[in-house]
Amino acid sequence: MVAHPDDESFGLGALLAALAAQGAEVDLLCFTRGEASTLGATGHLADIRATELAAAGQELGLHHLALLEFGDGALALADGRRSTRESRPSSMASICW
């Protein structure tokens, strides 16, 4: 579970890639599109970051990627337990900055 696109690469990338390389089905749950987290960016940052997240997921060997629509900065409203019920993971990892 990560808050923003790029957190999976900077914070958990080596772990996710290693697990996938060992044959684990690695799923990623990203709560926001990261639209407010890059200073000075213009245009459709949320779309750009979603595209980058999908590319990173392929490079890391992810089995499934879910990108939720919580507003960047609104994670107090997120319920990680409810969001993971569908995939029923056997273990979870997250990064906290």
QUIFENUR-V768008 format. One record per run of one state. SS is the DSSP state (a for helix, b for strand, c for the rest). FROM is the first residue (numbers start at 1). TO is the last residue. If there is no record, write none. Layout:
# QUIFENUR-V768008
SS & FROM & TO
SS & FROM & TO
This chain:
# QUIFENUR-V768008
c & 1 & 1
b & 2 & 2
c & 3 & 6
a & 7 & 10
c & 11 & 12
a & 13 & 21
c & 22 & 26
b & 27 & 32
c & 33 & 44
a & 45 & 60
c & 61 & 63
b & 64 & 70
c & 71 & 74
a & 75 & 77
c & 78 & 79
a & 80 & 84
c & 85 & 97
